[in-house]
Amino acid sequence: MSAITVAAGETSAIARWIPALAWLRAYQPAWLRFDAVAGLTTAALVIPQSMAYATLAGLPVQAGLYTALAAMPVYALLGTSRPLSVSVSSMVSILTASALVGIPPERVPGTAALLALLFGATVLLAGLLRLGFLAEFISQPVLVGFKAGAGLFIASGQLGKLLGVSVPSADFFQQLAGAVVRLPAAHPPTVVLGLGSIALLLALKRWAPRVPGPLVVVVLSIAAVQSLGLATQGVAVIGPIPPGLPTPALPDLADARALLVAALGIALMSSIDTIGAGRAFATRQEPRLDANRELVALGAAAIGAGLLRGYPCDGGMSQTAVNRAAGARTQVAQLVTAGMVLLTLTILTPLFESLPQAVLGALVLVAVAGLVDVAMLRRIGVIRRRDLALSLVAVAGVLVLGVLNGVLIAVLVSMLVLLYQTNHQPVELLGREPGTQHWRALTGAQPVETVPGLVVVRAQGRLYFANAQRVTDHLSALVEGISPSPRVVVLDASAIPDLEFTALQALAGLNQELQARGAALWLAGLHRVPREMVQRALALYEGPSVRLCDDVEAAVAAFEHEA
């Protein structure tokens, strides 16, 4: 009996690290049809997009396929999301391109693979250290702004492909100006092919959403190039793609230190995207997504991509949406998609040699259009203009300083917002609603009752070294403005979840200040942990006494009894 128990325990422990073992044991044969259809449907999007995104990263098209081939099976085994599709994305691709600036062309693929290893190791370590909460560190308005800026930056970089001209890689404004200056030199067949591809992609997306638009456009454009001889007329095509599978290899580690900051930035943004996509498409019937396990799975997938000459991967929102809409039940769907990528690399690469660069640019442009979420920006502005300002700062940071610097701007802005909010906790005078025991802020909107000689003040949020002095100063100023001066000041601490030593010192100083004015400080509604801290502090405290009350009503009753 004990041997069985141990074996079951070991199996459970392994399943925690390899979630696929759990859902494979419960796999139902009826699900296979849905997973197969979803996998094939998603492959129709992933294969052309992987090639397009690889060019966006400044890499050969096969690098995108190598990344998908490695990342998908690894995530399928280790990930906790059933529908999430992990390969490459526009945002991670442009971040990769920014990290590779200045690298000699012959070293770019190897450096990108090294970046994937560093990225993967960083994310894997974060998952093992249970740092999944960091994926929520950037506020939503800042993230929306960063994505919008990245979308505009990516779009400006595709204009040269659509025009058939060379536009130097630079910041958003220089790329946009470069494209405008070169408009007279635009290549007409390339422009027609690029704009036609955009129009067809948008039309299919709107009126035939179940049709794999990217695959249709790729097939039609290849047919047009081959039948009309467009390559001989100056239309740029992908050209030869090395057939076969990549050989696993460890990239040169010489640039590891120089790439570390970029790897950290990409890790933060990719983690946010991947966990967000996994949560967005989860259903109540599926196991709850584990953020830390997601980081472990994403990191392992990226390490696999780096060893197969790929680049950093991501859980894409668009391909996950397609996977879920096509009926994916489990990660078997992603294994089917990976199988189609394998088939493409081994057999179908010659077919893609005639794929026009303009079509790749069109695929990227339509894909990144979703990053510029104008409706969300408008919604943010309607709800809170200050948050819209934060979004616009993030947009400007990306457009002016570049995408990688934009990540730093996004993190910095989020940190400053967090520090400001924690340092400006609300402090309010309270009054009691007539005929009730409910105390609320004195806003003047509705009549409230007060008790002569007693003032009730409420502070909200954790009190610690960065905000304690400001909160107590604010509270003191509120009491000072009351006439006649109260005999007792009750601090409603029911909305203070925790206290820190510096906060206790600040409260002691407030107590002495109030005592000098002839008022006593009472604390009401303290939670268990901060109450025990206050009691231990009072046992060592040599200043004026502080009374502890269960709640505000108990404090009022004690005051009226003693009056």
C-alpha positions as CSV (number, residue, x, y, z in Angstrom):
1,M,0.0,0.0,0.0
2,S,2.8,2.4,0.9
3,A,4.6,1.6,-2.4
4,I,1.4,2.6,-4.3
5,T,1.1,5.8,-2.4
6,V,4.7,6.7,-3.1
7,A,4.4,6.0,-6.8
8,A,1.2,8.1,-7.0
9,G,3.0,10.9,-5.2
10,E,5.9,10.7,-7.6
11,T,3.6,10.8,-10.6
12,S,1.8,13.8,-9.1
13,A,5.1,15.6,-8.6
14,I,6.1,14.9,-12.2
15,A,2.7,16.0,-13.5
16,R,3.2,19.4,-11.8
17,W,6.3,20.0,-13.8
18,I,5.0,18.4,-17.0
19,P,1.3,19.4,-17.2
20,A,0.8,17.4,-20.4
21,L,0.9,14.2,-18.4
22,A,-2.4,15.2,-16.7
23,W,-4.4,16.1,-19.8
24,L,-3.0,13.3,-21.8
25,R,-4.3,10.8,-19.2
26,A,-7.7,12.4,-19.5
27,Y,-7.6,12.8,-23.3
28,Q,-10.8,11.7,-25.1
29,P,-10.7,10.3,-28.6
30,A,-13.5,12.6,-29.7
31,W,-11.2,15.6,-29.1
32,L,-8.7,14.5,-31.7
33,R,-10.8,15.6,-34.6
34,F,-11.2,19.1,-33.1
35,D,-7.5,19.4,-32.3
36,A,-6.4,18.2,-35.8
37,V,-8.7,20.8,-37.5
38,A,-7.5,23.5,-35.2
39,G,-3.9,22.6,-35.6
40,L,-4.1,22.7,-39.4
41,T,-6.1,25.9,-39.4
42,T,-3.6,27.6,-37.1
43,A,-0.7,26.3,-39.2
44,A,-2.2,28.2,-42.2
45,L,-1.6,31.4,-40.1
46,V,1.6,30.5,-38.3
47,I,3.7,29.4,-41.2
48,P,3.4,32.5,-43.4
49,Q,3.4,34.8,-40.3
50,S,6.5,33.1,-38.9
51,M,8.4,33.9,-42.1
52,A,7.1,37.4,-42.2
53,Y,8.0,38.1,-38.6
54,A,11.5,36.6,-39.1
55,T,12.2,39.3,-41.8
56,L,10.8,41.9,-39.3
57,A,13.5,40.7,-36.8
58,G,16.1,41.1,-39.5
59,L,16.6,37.3,-39.9
60,P,16.2,34.8,-42.7
61,V,12.6,33.5,-43.1
62,Q,13.6,30.0,-42.0
63,A,14.5,31.4,-38.5
64,G,10.8,32.0,-37.8
65,L,10.0,28.4,-38.8
66,Y,12.8,27.1,-36.7
67,T,11.4,29.0,-33.7
68,A,7.9,27.6,-34.2
69,L,9.3,24.1,-34.7
70,A,11.2,24.2,-31.4
71,A,8.8,26.2,-29.2
72,M,5.5,24.6,-29.9
73,P,6.3,21.0,-28.8
74,V,8.1,22.2,-25.7
75,Y,5.3,24.5,-24.6
76,A,2.8,21.7,-25.4
77,L,4.5,19.5,-22.8
78,L,5.2,22.2,-20.1
79,G,2.5,24.8,-20.5
80,T,-0.7,25.1,-18.4
81,S,-2.9,26.7,-21.1
82,R,-4.8,24.4,-23.4
83,P,-5.3,26.7,-26.4
84,L,-2.2,29.0,-26.2
85,S,-0.1,28.9,-29.4
86,V,3.5,29.7,-28.9
87,S,5.8,30.7,-31.7
88,V,6.9,34.2,-32.8
89,S,5.1,37.5,-32.6
90,S,5.4,41.0,-34.2
91,M,6.3,42.6,-30.9
92,V,9.0,40.2,-29.9
93,S,10.3,40.2,-33.5
94,I,10.8,44.0,-33.5
95,L,12.3,43.9,-30.0
96,T,14.8,41.3,-31.4
97,A,15.5,43.5,-34.4
98,S,16.3,46.4,-32.0
99,A,18.7,44.1,-30.0
100,L,20.5,43.1,-33.1
101,V,21.3,46.6,-34.4
102,G,25.0,47.0,-35.2
103,I,25.6,43.2,-35.4
104,P,27.5,42.2,-38.7
105,P,25.0,40.5,-41.1
106,E,26.9,37.2,-41.0
107,R,26.6,37.0,-37.2
108,V,23.0,38.0,-36.9
109,P,21.4,34.5,-36.9
110,G,23.8,33.2,-34.3
111,T,23.4,36.3,-32.1
112,A,19.6,36.0,-32.4
113,A,19.9,32.4,-31.2
114,L,22.0,33.5,-28.3
115,L,19.4,36.1,-27.4
116,A,16.8,33.4,-27.4
117,L,18.9,31.4,-24.9
118,L,19.4,34.4,-22.6
119,F,15.8,35.3,-22.9
120,G,14.7,31.7,-22.2
121,A,17.1,31.3,-19.2
122,T,15.8,34.6,-17.7
123,V,12.2,33.6,-18.1
124,L,12.8,30.1,-16.9
125,L,14.6,31.3,-13.8
126,A,11.8,33.8,-13.1
127,G,9.3,31.0,-13.2
128,L,11.3,28.8,-10.8
129,L,11.7,31.7,-8.4
130,R,7.9,32.2,-8.6
131,L,8.1,35.7,-10.0
132,G,5.1,35.3,-12.3
133,F,3.5,38.3,-10.6
134,L,6.1,40.5,-12.4
135,A,4.2,39.9,-15.6
136,E,1.5,42.3,-14.2
137,F,4.0,45.0,-13.3
138,I,3.3,47.2,-16.2
139,S,0.0,49.0,-15.9
140,Q,-2.6,48.4,-18.6
141,P,-2.6,52.0,-20.0
142,V,1.2,52.0,-20.3
143,L,1.1,48.6,-22.0
144,V,-1.6,49.7,-24.4
145,G,0.5,52.8,-25.2
146,F,3.7,50.7,-25.7
147,K,1.9,48.3,-28.1
148,A,0.5,51.2,-30.1
149,G,3.9,52.8,-30.4
150,A,5.5,49.4,-31.3
151,G,2.7,48.9,-33.9
152,L,3.4,52.3,-35.5
153,F,7.2,51.7,-35.5
154,I,6.8,48.3,-37.1
155,A,4.4,49.7,-39.7
156,S,6.9,52.4,-40.7
157,G,9.6,49.7,-41.2
158,Q,7.4,47.9,-43.7
159,L,6.9,50.9,-46.1
160,G,10.0,50.2,-48.0
161,K,8.9,46.6,-48.8
162,L,5.5,47.9,-50.0
163,L,7.0,50.5,-52.2
164,G,9.8,48.4,-53.6
165,V,12.5,50.8,-52.4
166,S,15.2,50.8,-49.8
167,V,14.4,52.7,-46.6
168,P,17.3,52.8,-44.0
169,S,16.4,51.4,-40.6
170,A,16.1,54.2,-38.1
171,D,13.5,55.6,-35.7
172,F,9.8,56.0,-36.6
173,F,10.0,59.5,-38.0
174,Q,13.1,58.9,-40.1
175,Q,11.7,55.7,-41.6
176,L,8.4,57.5,-42.3
177,A,10.2,60.5,-43.9
178,G,12.5,58.2,-45.8
179,A,9.5,56.4,-47.3
180,V,7.8,59.7,-48.3
181,V,11.0,61.0,-49.9
182,R,11.3,57.8,-52.0
183,L,7.7,57.7,-53.2
184,P,8.6,58.9,-56.7
185,A,10.9,55.9,-57.0
186,A,8.3,53.4,-56.0
187,H,8.1,50.2,-58.1
188,P,4.5,50.0,-59.5
189,P,4.1,46.2,-59.7
190,T,5.4,45.9,-56.1
191,V,3.0,48.6,-54.9
192,V,0.0,47.0,-56.6
193,L,1.0,43.6,-55.2
194,G,1.5,44.9,-51.6
195,L,-1.7,47.0,-51.5
196,G,-3.7,44.3,-53.2
197,S,-2.5,41.8,-50.5
198,I,-3.5,44.3,-47.7
199,A,-6.9,44.7,-49.3
200,L,-7.5,41.0,-49.6
201,L,-6.3,40.3,-46.1
202,L,-8.7,42.9,-44.6
203,A,-11.6,41.7,-46.8
204,L,-11.1,38.1,-45.8
205,K,-10.7,39.1,-42.1
206,R,-14.0,41.0,-42.2
207,W,-16.3,38.9,-44.5
208,A,-14.7,35.4,-44.3
209,P,-13.0,35.2,-40.9
210,R,-12.8,31.4,-41.0
211,V,-10.8,31.5,-44.2
212,P,-7.0,31.5,-43.5
213,G,-6.3,34.9,-45.1
214,P,-2.5,34.8,-44.8
215,L,-2.3,31.4,-46.5
216,V,-4.6,32.5,-49.3
217,V,-2.6,35.6,-49.9
218,V,0.7,33.7,-49.9
219,V,-0.5,31.1,-52.4
220,L,-2.1,33.7,-54.7
221,S,1.0,35.9,-54.7
222,I,3.4,33.0,-55.4
223,A,1.1,31.9,-58.3
224,A,1.1,35.5,-59.6
225,V,4.9,35.8,-59.4
226,Q,5.5,32.5,-61.2
227,S,2.8,32.9,-63.9
228,L,3.4,36.6,-64.7
229,G,7.2,36.5,-64.3
230,L,7.1,39.3,-61.7
231,A,10.5,38.5,-60.3
232,T,12.1,39.3,-63.7
233,Q,10.2,42.7,-63.6
234,G,11.9,43.8,-60.4
235,V,9.5,42.4,-57.7
236,A,11.7,41.3,-54.8
237,V,11.1,37.8,-53.6
238,I,12.4,35.7,-50.7
239,G,14.8,33.6,-52.8
240,P,16.3,30.3,-51.9
241,I,15.4,28.9,-48.5
242,P,17.7,26.2,-47.1
243,P,15.7,23.0,-47.0
244,G,15.8,20.5,-44.2
245,L,15.8,20.7,-40.4
246,P,18.2,22.7,-38.3
247,T,20.9,20.9,-36.5
248,P,20.9,21.6,-32.7
249,A,23.9,23.7,-31.7
250,L,25.0,26.0,-29.0
251,P,25.6,29.6,-30.3
252,D,28.7,31.6,-29.6
253,L,28.4,33.1,-26.1
254,A,30.8,36.0,-26.7
255,D,28.0,38.6,-26.9
256,A,26.1,37.3,-23.9
257,R,26.9,40.2,-21.6
258,A,26.0,42.8,-24.2
259,L,22.6,41.2,-24.9
260,L,21.6,40.7,-21.3
261,V,19.6,44.0,-20.9
262,A,17.8,43.3,-24.2
263,A,17.0,39.8,-23.1
264,L,15.5,41.2,-19.8
265,G,13.3,43.7,-21.7
266,I,12.1,41.1,-24.2
267,A,11.4,38.7,-21.3
268,L,9.2,41.2,-19.5
269,M,7.1,42.1,-22.6
270,S,6.8,38.5,-23.8
271,S,5.8,37.2,-20.4
272,I,3.1,39.9,-20.2
273,D,1.8,38.9,-23.7
274,T,2.0,35.2,-23.1
275,I,0.3,35.1,-19.8
276,G,-2.3,37.7,-21.0
277,A,-3.2,35.6,-24.0
278,G,-3.4,32.4,-22.0
279,R,-5.8,34.0,-19.5
280,A,-7.8,35.7,-22.2
281,F,-8.7,32.4,-24.0
282,A,-9.1,30.1,-20.9
283,T,-12.5,28.7,-20.1
284,R,-13.9,27.8,-16.7
285,Q,-13.9,24.1,-17.6
286,E,-10.1,24.1,-18.0
287,P,-7.4,24.1,-15.3
288,R,-6.5,27.5,-14.0
289,L,-3.5,29.0,-15.7
290,D,-0.4,29.0,-13.5
291,A,1.7,32.1,-14.2
292,N,4.9,30.6,-12.8
293,R,4.5,27.4,-14.8
294,E,3.8,29.5,-17.9
295,L,7.2,31.3,-17.4
296,V,8.9,27.9,-17.0
297,A,7.3,26.6,-20.2
298,L,8.0,29.8,-22.2
299,G,11.6,29.9,-21.0
300,A,12.2,26.2,-21.9
301,A,10.5,26.8,-25.3
302,A,12.8,29.8,-26.0
303,I,15.9,27.7,-25.0
304,G,14.8,25.1,-27.5
305,A,14.4,27.8,-30.2
306,G,17.9,29.1,-29.4
307,L,19.4,25.6,-29.8
308,L,17.7,25.2,-33.2
309,R,18.9,28.6,-34.5
310,G,15.6,30.4,-33.9
311,Y,15.0,33.5,-31.8
312,P,12.8,34.6,-28.8
313,C,9.3,33.2,-28.9
314,D,5.9,34.4,-27.6
315,G,2.4,33.3,-26.9
316,G,0.6,35.2,-29.8
317,M,-2.8,36.6,-29.2
318,S,-3.9,36.3,-32.9
319,Q,-2.8,32.7,-33.5
320,T,-4.2,31.7,-30.1
321,A,-7.5,33.3,-31.1
322,V,-7.5,31.3,-34.3
323,N,-6.6,28.1,-32.5
324,R,-9.4,28.5,-30.0
325,A,-12.0,29.5,-32.6
326,A,-11.1,26.5,-34.7
327,G,-12.0,24.2,-31.8
328,A,-8.7,23.3,-30.1
329,R,-9.4,21.2,-27.0
330,T,-5.8,20.6,-25.9
331,Q,-2.1,21.2,-26.8
332,V,-2.4,18.4,-29.4
333,A,-3.6,21.1,-31.7
334,Q,-0.2,22.9,-31.3
335,L,1.6,19.6,-32.0
336,V,-0.3,19.3,-35.2
337,T,0.7,22.9,-36.1
338,A,4.4,22.0,-35.3
339,G,4.0,18.9,-37.6
340,M,3.0,21.2,-40.5
341,V,6.0,23.4,-39.8
342,L,8.1,20.3,-40.0
343,L,6.5,19.3,-43.3
344,T,7.1,22.8,-44.7
345,L,10.8,22.8,-43.7
346,T,11.5,19.3,-45.2
347,I,9.4,19.4,-48.3
348,L,7.7,22.7,-49.1
349,T,10.5,25.3,-48.9
350,P,11.0,25.4,-52.7
351,L,7.4,26.7,-53.0
352,F,8.1,29.7,-50.9
353,E,11.1,30.9,-52.8
354,S,8.8,33.0,-55.1
355,L,7.0,34.7,-52.2
356,P,7.3,38.5,-52.7
357,Q,8.8,40.6,-50.0
358,A,5.9,43.0,-50.4
359,V,3.5,40.3,-49.3
360,L,5.5,39.7,-46.2
361,G,5.3,43.4,-45.5
362,A,1.6,43.3,-46.0
363,L,1.2,40.3,-43.7
364,V,3.1,42.2,-41.0
365,L,1.2,45.5,-41.5
366,V,-2.2,43.8,-41.1
367,A,-1.0,41.7,-38.2
368,V,0.3,44.7,-36.2
369,A,-2.7,46.9,-37.0
370,G,-4.3,45.2,-33.9
371,L,-1.5,46.6,-31.7
372,V,-2.7,50.1,-32.3
373,D,-5.9,49.8,-30.3
374,V,-7.5,53.2,-30.9
375,A,-10.8,52.1,-29.3
376,M,-9.0,51.1,-26.1
377,L,-7.1,54.4,-26.0
378,R,-10.3,56.3,-26.5
379,R,-11.9,54.2,-23.7
380,I,-9.0,55.0,-21.4
381,G,-9.3,58.7,-22.1
382,V,-13.1,58.7,-21.4
383,I,-12.6,56.9,-18.0
384,R,-9.5,58.7,-16.8
385,R,-7.5,61.3,-18.7
386,R,-4.4,60.9,-16.5
387,D,-4.2,57.3,-17.6
388,L,-4.5,58.4,-21.3
389,A,-1.5,60.7,-20.7
390,L,0.5,57.7,-19.5
391,S,-0.5,55.8,-22.6
392,L,0.6,58.6,-24.8
393,V,3.9,58.9,-23.0
394,A,4.6,55.2,-23.7
395,V,3.7,55.8,-27.4
396,A,6.1,58.7,-27.6
397,G,8.8,56.8,-25.8
398,V,8.8,54.1,-28.5
399,L,8.5,56.4,-31.4
400,V,11.2,58.8,-30.3
401,L,13.6,56.5,-28.5
402,G,13.1,53.2,-30.2
403,V,11.4,50.0,-29.1
404,L,13.9,48.6,-26.6
405,N,14.2,52.0,-25.0
406,G,10.4,52.1,-25.1
407,V,10.3,49.0,-22.9
408,L,12.5,50.9,-20.3
409,I,10.2,53.9,-20.6
410,A,7.2,51.7,-20.0
411,V,8.7,50.1,-17.0
412,L,9.9,53.4,-15.6
413,V,6.5,55.1,-16.1
414,S,4.8,52.1,-14.4
415,M,7.2,52.3,-11.5
416,L,6.7,56.1,-11.1
417,V,2.9,55.6,-11.2
418,L,3.1,52.9,-8.6
419,L,5.3,55.0,-6.3
420,Y,3.1,58.0,-6.7
421,Q,-0.1,56.0,-5.9
422,T,1.4,54.2,-2.9
423,N,2.9,57.5,-1.6
424,H,-0.5,59.4,-1.9
425,Q,-2.9,57.2,0.0
426,P,-6.3,58.7,0.6
427,V,-6.9,60.3,4.0
428,E,-10.6,61.4,4.6
429,L,-12.7,62.9,7.3
430,L,-15.7,60.6,8.0
431,G,-19.3,61.1,9.1
432,R,-22.1,58.7,10.0
433,E,-25.1,58.3,7.7
434,P,-28.2,59.2,9.8
435,G,-29.9,56.2,11.4
436,T,-27.1,53.8,10.4
437,Q,-23.7,52.6,11.6
438,H,-22.1,53.4,8.2
439,W,-19.3,55.9,8.2
440,R,-18.3,57.5,4.9
441,A,-16.2,60.5,3.6
442,L,-17.5,64.0,4.2
443,T,-18.1,64.9,0.6
444,G,-21.0,67.3,1.2
445,A,-23.2,65.4,-1.3
446,Q,-25.4,63.9,1.5
447,P,-26.0,64.8,5.1
448,V,-24.0,62.9,7.7
449,E,-23.8,63.0,11.5
450,T,-20.7,63.9,13.6
451,V,-20.0,63.5,17.3
452,P,-19.0,66.8,19.1
453,G,-15.5,66.6,20.4
454,L,-14.6,63.5,18.4
455,V,-13.2,63.3,14.8
456,V,-13.1,60.2,12.7
457,V,-10.4,60.0,10.0
458,R,-9.8,57.1,7.6
459,A,-6.5,56.2,5.9
460,Q,-6.4,53.6,3.1
461,G,-3.7,51.2,2.0
462,R,-0.5,49.9,3.4
463,L,1.5,52.3,5.6
464,Y,5.2,52.0,5.1
465,F,8.4,54.1,5.1
466,A,7.6,55.8,1.7
467,N,4.2,57.2,2.6
468,A,3.8,57.1,6.4
469,Q,5.0,60.6,7.1
470,R,2.9,62.1,4.3
471,V,-0.2,60.3,5.6
472,T,0.3,61.4,9.2
473,D,1.0,65.0,8.1
474,H,-2.1,65.0,6.0
475,L,-4.1,63.6,8.9
476,S,-2.7,66.2,11.2
477,A,-3.5,69.0,8.8
478,L,-7.1,67.8,8.5
479,V,-7.6,67.8,12.3
480,E,-5.9,71.1,12.7
481,G,-8.5,72.7,10.4
482,I,-11.4,71.6,12.6
483,S,-12.9,74.1,15.0
484,P,-13.5,73.6,17.9
485,S,-10.5,71.3,18.4
486,P,-11.5,67.7,19.1
487,R,-10.7,65.9,22.3
488,V,-10.3,62.5,20.6
489,V,-9.1,61.7,17.0
490,V,-10.2,58.2,15.9
491,L,-8.1,56.7,13.1
492,D,-10.2,54.2,11.2
493,A,-7.5,51.6,10.3
494,S,-9.9,49.0,8.8
495,A,-8.6,49.8,5.3
496,I,-4.9,49.5,6.4
497,P,-3.9,45.9,5.7
498,D,-0.4,46.2,7.1
499,L,2.0,48.5,9.0
500,E,5.8,48.8,8.9
501,F,8.2,50.0,11.6
502,T,8.6,53.4,10.1
503,A,4.8,53.8,10.0
504,L,4.6,53.0,13.7
505,Q,7.2,55.7,14.4
506,A,5.1,58.2,12.3
507,L,2.0,57.3,14.3
508,A,3.9,57.8,17.5
509,G,4.9,61.2,16.3
510,L,1.3,62.0,15.4
511,N,0.2,60.9,18.8
512,Q,2.6,63.2,20.5
513,E,1.6,66.1,18.3
514,L,-2.1,65.6,19.0
515,Q,-1.4,65.2,22.7
516,A,0.3,68.7,22.6
517,R,-3.0,70.1,21.2
518,G,-5.0,68.4,23.9
519,A,-6.4,65.5,21.8
520,A,-6.0,61.8,22.2
521,L,-5.3,59.3,19.4
522,W,-7.4,56.2,19.2
523,L,-6.9,53.4,16.6
524,A,-10.0,51.5,15.4
525,G,-10.5,48.5,13.2
526,L,-6.9,47.3,13.1
527,H,-6.4,43.9,11.4
528,R,-4.9,41.1,13.5
529,V,-1.3,41.4,12.3
530,P,-0.9,45.2,12.5
531,R,-2.9,45.2,15.8
532,E,-0.4,42.8,17.3
533,M,2.5,45.0,16.1
534,V,0.9,48.1,17.7
535,Q,0.4,46.2,21.0
536,R,4.0,45.1,21.1
537,A,5.1,48.7,20.2
538,L,2.9,50.2,23.0
539,A,4.5,47.8,25.5
540,L,7.8,49.5,24.8
541,Y,6.4,53.0,24.1
542,E,7.1,55.8,26.6
543,G,4.9,58.5,25.1
544,P,1.2,59.3,25.5
545,S,-1.1,56.3,25.6
546,V,-3.0,55.1,22.5
547,R,-6.4,53.3,22.8
548,L,-7.2,50.4,20.5
549,C,-10.9,49.9,19.6
550,D,-12.5,47.1,17.6
551,D,-14.2,49.4,15.2
552,V,-15.3,53.0,14.8
553,E,-18.7,52.4,16.5
554,A,-17.0,50.9,19.5
555,A,-14.8,54.0,19.7
556,V,-17.8,56.3,19.5
557,A,-19.6,54.3,22.2
558,A,-16.5,54.5,24.5
559,F,-16.2,58.2,23.9
560,E,-19.9,58.9,24.6
561,H,-19.7,56.7,27.8
562,E,-16.8,58.7,29.1
563,A,-18.1,62.1,28.1
